Amino acid sequence: MTTKPIAGRRRPSRWRHLTWIVPLVVVVAIGAVLLARWLRTLPEVQAWLAVYPGAYESPVPHAVGIPAWAAWQHFFNLFLMVLVVRSGWQVRTVKRPPAFWTRTNTGVVRTRARPRKISIQLWFHNAVDLLWVLNGLVFVVLLFATGQWVRIVPTSWEVFPNAASALLQYVSFDWPVENGWANYNALQQLSYFGVVFLLAPLAILTGLRMAEFWPAEARISKVYRVEWARAVHFPVMLLFVLFVIVHVVLVLATGAQQNLNHMFAASDDATSWWGVGFFAGAVLLCVGAVLAAQPIVLRAIAGAFGKVSR
């Protein structure tokens, strides 16, 4: 015998059992701050911080300053990442898609298998993923072509003790002395290196394995199961979101005007407000794109690249 749900009663959230994590995170964060501030009172720690202030001088010569292309790349990456995360979350949570998309152009290689029908959210996720990957490839090429790779690729083993030093200073809320226009501190360098050269390739490789074009009987299914890709892809997205949140908070907390000038205006002018203006415009564009990405708009765009059905 089954019981019917009472009309009007909302189903309990599946995240309800995780609410205890919030107070735990707050307690752990407060404890970490108090511990870090106490450690910094110890003479041994103070001497260690003097030896490893949080940044090191790279043995590889490189140009000082952030080029204009890096500022544009930063904006494009922000814009596309917002849409990637938004569409990816919809793919995971929307149970009844408002429309479906089917590929009509089978390309040079034709198979007997019929093109698969995918949700309009998955098509949008794949489309912005492709743009994000292309933007990333342009970024990496320019990074090495202009010598800017030195900024985010560790060039000395000193990066590790300096990263630990910078972390201790951040957690104690006594920010490390830095000059982002010349070079990043060691913790920033390791973080950017991990995002660009570890997280991004991992997201691409798992996303490709989850793509709909793989035949069910493909040989790759035996050595690289799609379930493994799904198990990794979502946590990678959460790590990207966590990085963005921490990154934005620190940018705003450690000198918003100058940091935003570096990142969005490619300028070291501490009195200029161009970076703040560009950042505000970028945020408005991201919000506008999210609001505009409605099914009626997505159906119109997707229809130019395949068949859309309801």
Legacy VTK file of the C-alpha trace (Angstrom):
# vtk DataFile Version 3.0
C-alpha trace
ASCII
DATASET POLYDATA
POINTS 310 float
0.000 0.000 0.000
1.372 3.383 -0.991
0.461 6.762 0.381
-0.002 9.757 -1.827
1.768 12.987 -0.941
-0.470 15.644 0.550
-1.323 18.304 -2.009
0.561 21.537 -1.496
3.280 19.998 0.692
6.796 20.647 -0.585
9.195 17.770 -0.861
12.024 17.971 1.685
15.283 19.166 0.193
17.902 16.498 -0.377
20.487 18.946 0.987
18.687 19.215 4.342
20.940 16.673 6.043
24.011 18.788 5.172
22.926 21.936 7.054
25.199 21.002 9.974
28.189 21.774 7.757
27.558 25.543 7.917
28.116 25.996 11.686
31.030 23.543 11.514
32.725 25.623 8.800
32.212 28.797 10.867
33.730 27.209 13.988
36.692 25.796 12.042
37.286 29.161 10.323
37.292 31.061 13.626
39.617 28.473 15.157
41.985 28.713 12.173
42.167 32.504 12.465
42.869 32.386 16.201
45.525 29.692 15.722
47.210 31.628 12.904
47.295 34.833 14.931
48.799 32.969 17.916
51.432 31.313 15.736
52.540 34.690 14.446
53.395 35.760 18.005
56.016 32.996 18.334
59.618 34.161 17.754
60.423 31.064 15.681
57.508 31.729 13.346
58.405 35.398 13.036
61.962 34.445 12.054
60.607 31.944 9.510
58.309 34.620 8.023
61.309 36.921 7.676
63.127 34.284 5.617
60.041 33.350 3.582
57.869 36.486 3.302
55.370 34.877 0.912
56.966 35.698 -2.447
60.255 34.876 -4.118
62.289 36.339 -6.936
62.069 34.130 -9.999
65.434 33.122 -11.499
63.837 33.389 -14.946
63.798 36.983 -16.247
60.377 38.276 -17.280
58.651 41.511 -18.175
57.010 43.538 -15.422
53.351 44.391 -15.833
50.160 42.808 -17.105
49.544 43.131 -20.876
46.200 44.233 -22.285
45.486 40.812 -23.806
45.614 39.261 -20.327
42.956 41.703 -19.105
40.682 40.811 -22.025
41.311 37.119 -21.485
40.397 37.550 -17.823
37.064 39.100 -18.802
36.263 36.438 -21.407
37.125 33.680 -18.943
34.896 35.220 -16.268
32.002 35.639 -18.689
32.225 32.094 -20.072
32.827 30.464 -16.678
29.608 31.981 -15.328
27.664 30.476 -18.233
29.509 27.145 -17.977
28.643 26.759 -14.299
25.087 27.984 -14.756
24.351 25.653 -17.667
26.166 22.741 -16.008
24.070 23.129 -12.873
20.911 23.131 -14.975
21.994 19.959 -16.766
22.350 18.325 -13.361
19.123 19.615 -11.794
16.476 20.143 -14.520
14.357 16.983 -14.715
12.011 17.969 -17.557
13.890 19.958 -20.211
11.763 22.541 -22.057
13.270 21.491 -25.400
15.668 19.043 -27.044
18.356 19.417 -29.673
19.444 16.900 -32.308
22.513 17.230 -34.493
21.625 17.286 -38.193
25.126 17.679 -39.641
26.864 14.315 -39.199
30.147 15.583 -40.610
32.582 13.759 -42.868
32.375 10.439 -41.030
28.877 8.991 -41.220
27.732 6.122 -39.051
24.607 4.027 -38.878
23.887 5.252 -35.369
21.210 7.905 -35.224
22.217 11.270 -33.743
21.282 11.450 -30.089
18.700 13.870 -28.798
19.995 15.972 -25.905
18.375 18.586 -23.699
18.618 22.232 -24.673
20.542 22.846 -21.415
23.137 20.237 -22.354
23.499 21.787 -25.827
24.048 25.205 -24.226
26.573 23.725 -21.786
28.503 22.092 -24.634
28.438 25.303 -26.686
29.828 27.558 -23.944
32.297 24.813 -23.004
33.676 24.909 -26.534
34.078 28.690 -26.391
35.717 28.415 -22.971
38.209 25.833 -24.253
39.066 27.972 -27.298
39.573 31.002 -25.068
41.812 28.915 -22.806
43.923 27.716 -25.725
44.437 31.316 -26.873
45.400 32.261 -23.314
47.987 29.469 -22.983
49.520 30.239 -26.401
49.855 33.936 -25.555
51.120 33.072 -22.084
54.140 31.210 -23.448
54.608 33.371 -26.542
54.992 36.539 -24.464
56.955 35.071 -21.538
54.122 35.750 -19.094
54.135 32.081 -18.092
56.736 32.921 -15.452
54.014 34.665 -13.461
51.961 31.497 -12.865
54.457 28.636 -13.321
56.730 27.954 -10.306
60.412 28.317 -11.166
61.958 27.583 -7.758
61.407 25.182 -4.864
61.073 28.287 -2.688
57.497 28.498 -3.904
56.352 25.953 -1.298
57.621 27.531 1.956
56.613 30.946 0.635
53.125 29.636 -0.203
52.790 28.283 3.354
53.934 31.674 4.662
51.404 33.536 2.508
48.634 31.179 3.639
49.472 31.805 7.292
49.407 35.558 6.694
46.078 35.411 4.843
44.429 33.283 7.528
45.657 35.633 10.268
44.095 38.560 8.338
47.464 40.302 8.169
47.899 40.326 4.399
51.316 39.526 2.932
53.196 42.385 1.290
52.928 41.878 -2.458
53.165 43.614 -5.797
50.839 41.849 -8.228
51.955 44.152 -11.044
55.473 42.702 -10.875
54.776 39.135 -9.753
52.261 37.123 -7.749
52.991 35.743 -4.319
53.754 32.035 -4.051
50.267 30.981 -2.940
48.669 32.883 -5.816
51.150 31.330 -8.242
50.397 27.784 -7.090
46.654 28.468 -7.190
46.704 29.891 -10.721
48.995 27.098 -11.917
46.628 24.492 -10.467
43.557 26.068 -12.054
45.086 26.570 -15.513
47.177 23.410 -15.869
45.399 20.888 -13.611
41.730 21.729 -13.033
41.013 23.019 -16.545
42.482 19.965 -18.367
40.683 17.671 -15.909
37.389 19.419 -16.640
37.995 19.114 -20.395
38.984 15.428 -20.319
36.031 14.408 -18.151
33.644 16.591 -20.140
34.769 15.040 -23.422
34.184 11.556 -22.037
30.644 12.549 -21.019
29.864 13.907 -24.501
26.985 12.313 -26.391
28.932 11.379 -29.525
30.573 8.266 -27.982
28.876 5.056 -29.210
27.734 2.739 -26.430
29.994 -0.023 -27.774
33.079 2.218 -28.088
36.330 0.645 -26.926
37.003 3.600 -24.653
34.101 2.472 -22.439
36.215 -0.423 -21.185
39.220 1.645 -20.091
37.590 4.988 -19.278
34.053 4.533 -18.011
31.669 7.448 -18.270
30.692 6.926 -14.614
34.253 7.767 -13.611
34.133 10.974 -15.641
30.833 12.002 -14.017
32.237 11.294 -10.552
35.138 13.704 -11.213
33.503 16.372 -13.391
31.080 17.731 -10.783
33.665 18.072 -7.955
35.951 19.855 -10.424
33.163 22.364 -11.075
32.765 22.894 -7.317
36.509 23.538 -7.011
36.265 26.141 -9.783
33.395 27.840 -7.939
35.323 27.772 -4.660
38.385 29.262 -6.356
36.327 32.070 -7.904
34.674 32.926 -4.571
37.975 33.025 -2.668
39.657 34.880 -5.543
37.004 37.606 -5.695
36.897 38.028 -1.899
40.675 38.449 -1.679
40.782 40.801 -4.672
38.222 43.065 -3.017
39.684 42.759 0.487
43.354 43.367 -0.315
43.028 46.579 -2.310
40.096 46.440 -4.686
40.878 49.539 -6.735
44.478 48.652 -7.533
43.777 44.924 -8.005
40.911 45.597 -10.419
43.093 48.038 -12.341
45.652 45.277 -12.784
43.116 42.654 -13.795
40.661 44.547 -15.986
42.446 47.732 -17.093
46.030 46.408 -17.392
47.158 49.502 -15.503
49.217 50.137 -12.360
47.715 53.577 -11.783
46.554 53.447 -8.144
44.330 56.538 -8.612
42.456 55.288 -11.687
38.910 53.920 -11.463
38.888 52.334 -14.912
39.431 48.864 -13.499
36.466 49.229 -11.140
34.310 50.458 -14.012
35.349 47.580 -16.287
34.690 45.085 -13.487
31.231 46.538 -12.845
30.466 46.336 -16.560
31.698 42.727 -16.671
29.419 41.805 -13.765
26.429 43.441 -15.482
27.180 41.575 -18.719
27.403 38.266 -16.834
24.105 38.888 -15.052
22.475 39.942 -18.325
23.727 36.810 -20.096
22.398 34.568 -17.324
18.990 36.256 -17.422
18.896 36.132 -21.231
19.718 32.415 -21.408
16.054 31.425 -21.317
14.601 28.456 -23.259
13.024 30.693 -25.910
16.420 32.306 -26.632
18.336 29.036 -26.493
15.874 27.363 -28.873
16.363 30.128 -31.427
20.170 29.910 -31.273
20.337 26.118 -31.152
18.005 25.893 -34.164
20.754 27.349 -36.337
23.006 24.368 -35.576
20.563 21.469 -35.521
16.981 20.410 -35.016
15.097 21.648 -31.950
12.033 19.793 -30.710
9.832 20.012 -27.658
LINES 1 311
310 0 1 2 3 4 5 6 7 8 9 10 11 12 13 14 15 16 17 18 19 20 21 22 23 24 25 26 27 28 29 30 31 32 33 34 35 36 37 38 39 40 41 42 43 44 45 46 47 48 49 50 51 52 53 54 55 56 57 58 59 60 61 62 63 64 65 66 67 68 69 70 71 72 73 74 75 76 77 78 79 80 81 82 83 84 85 86 87 88 89 90 91 92 93 94 95 96 97 98 99 100 101 102 103 104 105 106 107 108 109 110 111 112 113 114 115 116 117 118 119 120 121 122 123 124 125 126 127 128 129 130 131 132 133 134 135 136 137 138 139 140 141 142 143 144 145 146 147 148 149 150 151 152 153 154 155 156 157 158 159 160 161 162 163 164 165 166 167 168 169 170 171 172 173 174 175 176 177 178 179 180 181 182 183 184 185 186 187 188 189 190 191 192 193 194 195 196 197 198 199 200 201 202 203 204 205 206 207 208 209 210 211 212 213 214 215 216 217 218 219 220 221 222 223 224 225 226 227 228 229 230 231 232 233 234 235 236 237 238 239 240 241 242 243 244 245 246 247 248 249 250 251 252 253 254 255 256 257 258 259 260 261 262 263 264 265 266 267 268 269 270 271 272 273 274 275 276 277 278 279 280 281 282 283 284 285 286 287 288 289 290 291 292 293 294 295 296 297 298 299 300 301 302 303 304 305 306 307 308 309
